[in-house]
Amino acid sequence: MAVGIVGAGIQGCALALELASRGMEVHLFDREFQPLQRASLWNEGKIHLGYIFAKDKSLASARQMVLGARIFFDFFERHLAQVIPQSAYSDNFLYAVHRDSMLTSEEVEAHLRSVDEIIREVPGSYCGETRLRPVRRAETLRGLNPELAQAVFETPERSVNVHYLADLIARAVFSNPLITFVGGTSVESISRAGTGFKIQTSDGSSLGDYTQVANCSWESRLVIDSTLGYCECRRWMHRYKLALHLEGAQGGSDIRSTTLVLAPLGDIVNFGAGRFYLSWYPHCKIAESFDLVPAEPKLDHQQLQSIANNSLEALSKIVPALREVAIDWGKSQVRGGHIFAWGGVDIHDGDSGLHNRFDIGVNSDDGYHSIDTGKYGMAARFALEAADRISGLSAEKGCYVSPIK
Ligand SMILES: Cc1cc2nc3c(=O)[nH]c(=O)nc-3n(C[C@H](O)[C@H](O)[C@H](O)COP(=O)(O)OP(=O)(O)OC[C@H]3O[C@@H](n4cnc5c(N)ncnc54)[C@H](O)[C@@H]3O)c2cc1C
């Protein structure tokens, strides 16, 4: 009997590959016809080290991110049987403190340095390196508009080209004889049947028996959990965020990957060879929902172009060199995805739960595992944790409340 996994994003694929490497048969369901078509394809690819979570004074979010990031690359390189080349990474990020930041540049600096200490304590690799340079305060504003940026820090954080990685992961999934990808299949509910599980799909089929099931469906996670009777009493928020994924852009090769902190938030990622990721939160966050399952935003070409133009305008005010970049709109796309997080108020509120990301991970109960990935860079860690529970290596039986604090 196989293990059923719902959702073939980075989390579901990572778990499928890990279980298969332990000799277990897996059926991997997704409503898309190919793996990794949703949030795991249209995100920024930053493998967070926790610098962004400067409002989390407990440092729990940073610790969580570092633990995930330090094993991410080894995990995928093992499963993909190849080294991820340096050309797949962005340059290292500048953290620029915006004039309207919620925290002073001194507070941001203190947080960045605390994160450095955590990084030093946790061994592992990161983008091909084991020793990471500590944060340095830059002496100049590095091409940022001094009217809008008050301080700039060099960090070792980087992004990975998620399109490149998605392609490799999908190939590894398809070529693994122990993994059956069941694409174009929308899962509606899961039920216990005897000692195992059945999976009900939207066309009325009931598939099974599965010995154990993992729910890695991200924006559908809560609604699928609820079909088994697991309900959350915490507040949560689904947001839908877009970004400009530029390809074939001319110019701007010197523009540094930059994260603007701390709310208003924006990111510029330079992957080289004319590939950029650009997102300005106030324009790119286009929807929020407190429902069990969020609606899928539908925007026409004109609306997407207007969001792109407004975001470019906002980011160009901060990084004026962006105005010199010639964009090939034929090759570029404005795409995005859902973001799930605990908390009921948006990021502009300093007390928002969106400023932390420690309460994520594997929730298990008697063979059912529901994984809140939290961040892209956590997928390897949670795949290993879930695989230990599924294969019986971990004595941790778990409970529905996240055991990770
Ligand atoms: C614009 C944007 C930028 C981001 N930037 C970063 C970043 O820089 N760093 C970072 O760490 N994180 C980032 N994130 C968050 C990151 O993308 C997610 O945390 C991560 O991709 C979630 O992975 P996942 O596999 O859980 O979800 P997904 O990749 O969404 O995979 C879930 C899969 O489940 C499938 N599915 C859903 N419902 C059903 C159903 N009912 N039946 C069958 N299949 C179903 C979907 O089709 C999908 O393939 C960003 C997100 C967005 C949207």
The ligand as an SDF file (V2000), in Angstrom:
LIG
                    3D

 53 58  0  0  0  0  0  0  0  0999 V2000
    4.8480   36.1360   -4.6010 C   0  0  0  0  0  0  0  0  0  0  0  0
    5.3880   35.1860   -3.5650 C   0  0  0  0  0  0  0  0  0  0  0  0
    6.7050   35.3260   -3.1270 C   0  0  0  0  0  0  0  0  0  0  0  0
    7.2180   34.4460   -2.1750 C   0  0  0  0  0  0  0  0  0  0  0  0
    8.5400   34.5470   -1.8540 N   0  0  0  0  0  0  0  0  0  0  0  0
    9.0870   33.6360   -1.0380 C   0  0  0  0  0  0  0  0  0  0  0  0
   10.4790   33.6610   -0.7770 C   0  0  0  0  0  0  0  0  0  0  0  0
   11.2200   34.4840   -1.3070 O   0  0  0  0  0  0  0  0  0  0  0  0
   10.9900   32.7280    0.0680 N   0  0  0  0  0  0  0  0  0  0  0  0
   10.1980   31.7920    0.6670 C   0  0  0  0  0  0  0  0  0  0  0  0
   10.7310   30.9970    1.4500 O   0  0  0  0  0  0  0  0  0  0  0  0
    8.8860   31.7300    0.4250 N   0  0  0  0  0  0  0  0  0  0  0  0
    8.3080   32.6130   -0.4310 C   0  0  0  0  0  0  0  0  0  0  0  0
    6.9860   32.5410   -0.7140 N   0  0  0  0  0  0  0  0  0  0  0  0
    6.1900   31.4860   -0.0780 C   0  0  0  0  0  0  0  0  0  0  0  0
    6.4120   30.1560   -0.8230 C   0  0  0  0  0  0  0  0  0  0  0  0
    6.1130   30.3160   -2.1660 O   0  0  0  0  0  0  0  0  0  0  0  0
    5.5420   29.0760   -0.2040 C   0  0  0  0  0  0  0  0  0  0  0  0
    5.7810   29.0120    1.1820 O   0  0  0  0  0  0  0  0  0  0  0  0
    5.8460   27.7010   -0.7690 C   0  0  0  0  0  0  0  0  0  0  0  0
    5.9780   27.7350   -2.1660 O   0  0  0  0  0  0  0  0  0  0  0  0
    4.7270   26.7570   -0.3760 C   0  0  0  0  0  0  0  0  0  0  0  0
    5.0220   25.5060   -0.9430 O   0  0  0  0  0  0  0  0  0  0  0  0
    3.9220   24.3990   -0.9820 P   0  0  0  0  0  0  0  0  0  0  0  0
    4.4660   23.2230   -1.6730 O   0  0  0  0  0  0  0  0  0  0  0  0
    3.3720   24.2070    0.3920 O   0  0  0  0  0  0  0  0  0  0  0  0
    2.7190   25.0950   -1.8100 O   0  0  0  0  0  0  0  0  0  0  0  0
    2.4480   25.1080   -3.4090 P   0  0  0  0  0  0  0  0  0  0  0  0
    3.6580   25.3020   -4.1870 O   0  0  0  0  0  0  0  0  0  0  0  0
    1.3110   26.0540   -3.6340 O   0  0  0  0  0  0  0  0  0  0  0  0
    1.9600   23.6310   -3.6650 O   0  0  0  0  0  0  0  0  0  0  0  0
    0.6840   23.1940   -3.2400 C   0  0  0  0  0  0  0  0  0  0  0  0
    0.1590   22.3060   -4.3370 C   0  0  0  0  0  0  0  0  0  0  0  0
   -1.1000   21.7790   -3.9190 O   0  0  0  0  0  0  0  0  0  0  0  0
   -1.9570   21.7580   -5.0420 C   0  0  0  0  0  0  0  0  0  0  0  0
   -3.3200   21.7680   -4.5320 N   0  0  0  0  0  0  0  0  0  0  0  0
   -3.9250   22.7370   -3.8080 C   0  0  0  0  0  0  0  0  0  0  0  0
   -5.1750   22.3650   -3.5040 N   0  0  0  0  0  0  0  0  0  0  0  0
   -5.3580   21.1320   -4.0480 C   0  0  0  0  0  0  0  0  0  0  0  0
   -6.4580   20.2300   -4.0670 C   0  0  0  0  0  0  0  0  0  0  0  0
   -7.6100   20.5130   -3.4700 N   0  0  0  0  0  0  0  0  0  0  0  0
   -6.3020   19.0480   -4.7310 N   0  0  0  0  0  0  0  0  0  0  0  0
   -5.1330   18.7630   -5.3530 C   0  0  0  0  0  0  0  0  0  0  0  0
   -4.0710   19.5760   -5.3580 N   0  0  0  0  0  0  0  0  0  0  0  0
   -4.1850   20.7440   -4.6990 C   0  0  0  0  0  0  0  0  0  0  0  0
   -1.6020   23.0050   -5.8300 C   0  0  0  0  0  0  0  0  0  0  0  0
   -1.9710   22.8690   -7.1850 O   0  0  0  0  0  0  0  0  0  0  0  0
   -0.1070   23.0750   -5.6400 C   0  0  0  0  0  0  0  0  0  0  0  0
    0.6090   22.4530   -6.6780 O   0  0  0  0  0  0  0  0  0  0  0  0
    6.4120   33.4250   -1.6470 C   0  0  0  0  0  0  0  0  0  0  0  0
    5.0990   33.2800   -2.0750 C   0  0  0  0  0  0  0  0  0  0  0  0
    4.5800   34.1340   -3.0360 C   0  0  0  0  0  0  0  0  0  0  0  0
    3.1710   33.9280   -3.5150 C   0  0  0  0  0  0  0  0  0  0  0  0
  1  2  1  0
  2  3  1  0
  2 52  2  0
  3  4  2  0
  4  5  1  0
  4 50  1  0
  5  6  2  0
  6  7  1  0
  6 13  1  0
  7  8  2  0
  7  9  1  0
  9 10  1  0
 10 11  2  0
 10 12  1  0
 12 13  2  0
 13 14  1  0
 14 15  1  0
 14 50  1  0
 15 16  1  0
 16 17  1  0
 16 18  1  0
 18 19  1  0
 18 20  1  0
 20 21  1  0
 20 22  1  0
 22 23  1  0
 23 24  1  0
 24 25  2  0
 24 26  1  0
 24 27  1  0
 27 28  1  0
 28 29  2  0
 28 30  1  0
 28 31  1  0
 31 32  1  0
 32 33  1  0
 33 34  1  0
 33 48  1  0
 34 35  1  0
 35 36  1  0
 35 46  1  0
 36 37  1  0
 36 45  1  0
 37 38  2  0
 38 39  1  0
 39 40  1  0
 39 45  2  0
 40 41  1  0
 40 42  2  0
 42 43  1  0
 43 44  2  0
 44 45  1  0
 46 47  1  0
 46 48  1  0
 48 49  1  0
 50 51  2  0
 51 52  1  0
 52 53  1  0
M  END
$$$$
